[in-house]
Amino acid sequence: MPAYFRLQDLTSVASDTTQRIEEAIDIGPFKTLVVEVRKPVAASGGVLKLQHASVLEEDAFVDVSSLTFDLTATGNEVQTFADLLRYLRWTTASVSSGPAQFMVDIIAREQ
């Protein structure tokens, strides 16, 4: 049975930021994730990346290299991924002057 997660409510970041470890979600039981990032305002620079980890420890998180979203364009972007580690969170990189706004929703499937 699919599950829905809101990884991040609408937020605004003005510099490179990483989601707090307490806000990471446990995706352990799921094999496939459909990730939707909504970007209501274009930033002047920056990307949103997702990170995963097998344990809920700060040093365990690594970027999912193929899971990036351009924050310089508005609109919704959807990507599908499989076989990630147990915990998932977001981080931003190369955010320049002016805030980047986004929200992240996930549909998780067991197959």
C-alpha positions in Angstrom: 0.0 0.0 0.0 1.4 3.4 -0.9 2.2 6.0 1.7 2.4 9.8 1.6 5.0 11.9 3.3 5.4 15.7 3.4 9.2 15.9 3.7 9.0 19.7 3.9 6.3 22.3 4.1 6.8 25.4 2.1 10.0 26.9 3.3 12.4 29.7 2.2 16.2 29.5 2.5 18.7 32.3 1.8 21.9 30.2 2.1 23.0 26.6 1.9 20.9 24.7 4.4 20.4 21.1 5.5 17.2 19.8 7.0 17.6 18.9 10.7 18.2 15.2 11.4 15.1 15.1 13.6 13.0 15.9 10.5 14.4 13.1 8.3 11.7 10.6 7.3 12.0 6.8 7.7 11.5 5.2 4.3 12.8 1.8 5.2 9.8 -0.3 4.3 9.5 1.2 0.8 11.3 0.4 -2.4 10.2 3.2 -4.8 9.7 6.9 -4.1 8.0 9.4 -6.3 9.3 12.8 -5.2 7.5 16.1 -6.1 9.2 19.4 -5.5 7.1 22.5 -5.8 8.9 25.8 -6.5 6.6 28.8 -6.4 9.4 31.4 -6.8 12.6 31.1 -8.8 15.8 31.6 -6.9 18.7 33.4 -8.5 20.8 30.2 -7.9 20.8 26.9 -6.1 19.8 23.3 -6.2 17.9 21.0 -3.8 19.4 17.6 -3.2 18.1 14.7 -1.2 20.3 12.7 1.2 19.9 9.2 2.5 21.4 7.2 5.4 21.2 3.7 6.8 21.2 5.0 10.4 19.9 8.3 11.9 23.3 9.9 12.5 24.5 13.2 11.1 27.7 11.7 9.6 25.8 8.9 7.9 23.9 11.0 5.4 25.2 11.2 1.8 23.8 12.9 -1.2 21.7 10.8 -3.6 23.8 11.8 -6.7 20.9 11.5 -9.2 18.3 13.2 -7.0 18.7 17.0 -7.6 16.2 19.7 -8.3 17.0 23.1 -9.9 15.7 25.9 -7.7 16.2 28.6 -10.4 13.0 27.6 -12.2 9.4 27.7 -10.9 6.8 25.0 -11.2 6.5 21.4 -10.1 9.2 18.8 -10.8 8.7 15.0 -10.3 11.4 12.3 -10.2 11.1 8.6 -9.3 13.8 6.7 -7.4 14.3 3.2 -6.0 16.4 1.3 -3.6 17.4 4.2 -1.3 18.7 3.7 2.3 16.4 4.0 5.3 16.3 7.7 6.2 15.8 10.7 3.8 16.2 14.4 4.2 17.0 17.5 2.0 19.9 19.8 1.6 20.5 22.9 -0.6 23.7 23.9 -2.4 24.9 27.0 -4.3 22.0 29.1 -3.0 23.0 32.7 -3.8 21.4 36.0 -3.0 17.7 36.0 -2.6 15.7 33.2 -1.0 14.9 29.8 -2.6 11.4 28.6 -1.9 10.3 25.0 -2.1 8.2 22.2 -0.6 8.7 18.4 -0.9 6.0 15.7 -1.1 6.7 12.0 -1.5 4.6 9.0 -2.5 6.3 5.8 -1.3 5.6 2.4 -2.8 6.5 -1.1 -1.5 7.4 -2.4 -4.9 
